[in-house]
Amino acid sequence: MKHKIWFDDQIGILHVKVIGNFSKEETLETGQLFKELLKDKPLRQLIMDVSEAGSLENRETRLTANRVIEEAGITEVAYVGASSANRMIAKVLMKLGNLKTRSDFFKTNQEGLNWLKNRRNKK
């Protein structure tokens, strides 16, 4: 898989760097990795860097991605570097109720990390 996925034990946040297009098969693989990396982790936050992302294959792939995030129990997602087109798609999905996880968009990785850490204090 060309995408990079890792869990930062020091700060307790799952990271995904999406590189190029994202297929349904990759989405399912990613979901399995999420479950493995988050096993026994008390916090389930994700920072997703989409600055080098292409597109999600189709609507079905986008819905699968949402399901994968929910099934992994991820509570917040910070999207970093999203294009205006990707932000628009994500906002439409949120309004449709297909994306139940709390999320927001940020220009830099540090802004996204700060938001996720701040969300911990609100729980």
N, C-alpha and C positions, 0 to 999 in steps of 0.2 A: 504494500500500500504506500502510495506516495505521500499521503497525509501524515503528519506527526502528531502523536497522542502520548501524553505523559502526565503523571501525577506528581506534583511538587509537594513532598512530605513536609518541607520546612514551613510552607504557608497554608498547606491543606487545600489546594485548589487543583482541579483537573484542567489540563490545557489541551487545546486542539489547534493545530495550524493546518488550515485547509489549503491545499496546493492544487490548483487547476479545478476541473469539473468534479462533481461528486455524484456518483451513480448510486442506484438503489442498493446494489450489492455491497458497495463500500459503506453505505449507511448502516446496513445490517451488521457488517464486520465491526464497525465503530461501536455500535450498541453493545456487542459482546465484550469489546475491550473496556468500555465504560464500566460494565458490571464487574469485570475482573479487577480493574484499577480502583474502584470505589468500595470493594468488598471490605467490610468492617470499618469503613471510614465514617466518622460522625457527621462530617460536613459534606455536602454534595453540591458544590458550586463549580461552575465551568466558565472558563474564559476561552472564547473561540475567536481566533485570529483569522479573519476572512480577507485580509488585505491582498492575498495572492490567489484567492478563490476564483474559479470560473463560475459556472452556474450549476444548480441542482438540475438533474435530468429533466424532471417534469413534476407535475402536481403530486403524483403518487410518491415520488421520492421525497418531496418536501413534507408530506404527511407522515411518511415513514420516519423521517428525521425527528419530527415532533414526538412521535410515539416512542422512539428510542430514548429521547431525553426524559420523557415522563417515566418510562419503565425503569430507567436507571435511578430514579428518585432525585434527579437534579432539581434543586430548588431555585437557583438563579443562574442566568447566563449573561455574561458580558460579551457582546459582539464588538470586536475591534477591527477597524479599518473597512467597514462595510461600504460598498458603493451605494449611491442613492437608489439604484434599482433593487438591490438586495434588501435595503432598509424598507422600501415600500412593500415588497413581498412579505417580509416578516411582520410588518405592521398590519397588513391585511389578514394574515393568518391569526394574529393575536386578536383582532376584532371579531373574527369568525369563531373564536373560542377554541381553535385547534391547537393553540400554543398556550398552555395553562401555566407554564413556568414563568416566573418573573424575569424579565429581561430588559436590557437597555443597550444603547449603542454608544461607542466611544471612539475617539480618534486615536488614542494611544493605549498601549498595553497598561501603563501605569495608572491611567484614569480608570480603566476597567477593573484592575486589581483593587484600587482604592474603593470603588463602589461596592465590590463584593465584600471586602473587609468591613465596610460601613454597614452593610446589610446584616452582618452577624450581630452587631450591637443593637439592632432593632428587633431581634427575636426574643 
